[in-house]
Amino acid sequence: MSTLHIYSTDPCTRCVFVKRWLDARSIPYTETNMAHLPAAEADEIRAALAKDGYMGAPTVYFTDDDADFRLSFTGADMTKLEEIEAHLNAQAVTA
């Protein structure tokens, strides 16, 4: 099973772009919008993301445990978004 999670904030044009790109391809995701969280909770999540080396938004985590495939990045990285799409399409063909 695969999961895609986005950590976003407001305002964030790259966050909007990534979500629209995923929506246009019907790729499901969950989102945590840091701007909508209590400050202490948002700070805790930011600290955890920083430990992984991510300081910007959006931060995207994709995991497919069935295929032992993981990908994470920050920003609107088209190469990595397309890699996620290709992986999901390949998984759909083999399912």
N, C-alpha and C positions, 0 to 999 in steps of 0.2 A: 504494500500500500504506500502511496506517495502522499506527501504533505508539502504544501508551499505556504510559508508564512511571511508576511511583510510587516516590518516595523516602520511606521510612517509618522509624519507630523503635519501640522498646518502652519503656515502655507508651505506648500512643497510641490513645485511643478513637476519635478522628476517622479514624485510619488504618484501624482495624478496620471502621468504618462504610463508608468509601469502598470498601474491598475487598469487603465483603459486598454492597454495592449493585451493584458491577460483576459480581460472581459471580452474583447473582440474575438478571441480565440477560444472562448468558453473554457478557459483553464481555471479551475477552482482554487481559491486561496482563502486564508484567514488573515485578518489584519489587526494589529494593535496600533492605534493612533495615539502617540505619546502626548499629543496636545489635549486629549480627552481624559487623561489619567490624573489622579492626585499627584502633586509634585514629588512626594517621597517615592511613590511607586515608579514614576517615570525616571527619576534619578537612579533608582536601583536597576532598572532595565538598561538604561544608558551605560551604567558602570559594567554590567555583564557584557553588553555589546562591545564596549571598549576593550575588555579583556580579550575578545576575539579579534581585535584590531579594527573594529568598525566604529567610525565616528560620525558618519553622515546618514542622510535619509534619501531614499528608503534603504533599509537593510533587508535583504531577501535571503531566506533559508529554504532550500528545497532538499527533501530527503525522500528516497525510495528504498526502503529497507529490503523489499523483495529482490531488488536488483543490486543492492549494496552500492547505491549511487547517491552522492551528496554534492551539493553545490551551494555556495553562499557568496554574496557580494553586496556591495553598496552602490547606489546610484542607478542610472538607467542604462545598464550594460547590455546592449543589444546582442552581442555575441553570446552572453550567458543566458539571456532570455530565450534566444533561438535554440540554444543547447537544451534547455529545459523542454521546450516545445518538441524538439526532435526526439528526446528521450521518451516523452509521453506518447508521441505518435508511434514509436517503435514498440513500446509496451502494449499499446492497443492492438497492433497487428499480431503480436504473439499471444495475446490473451484469447 
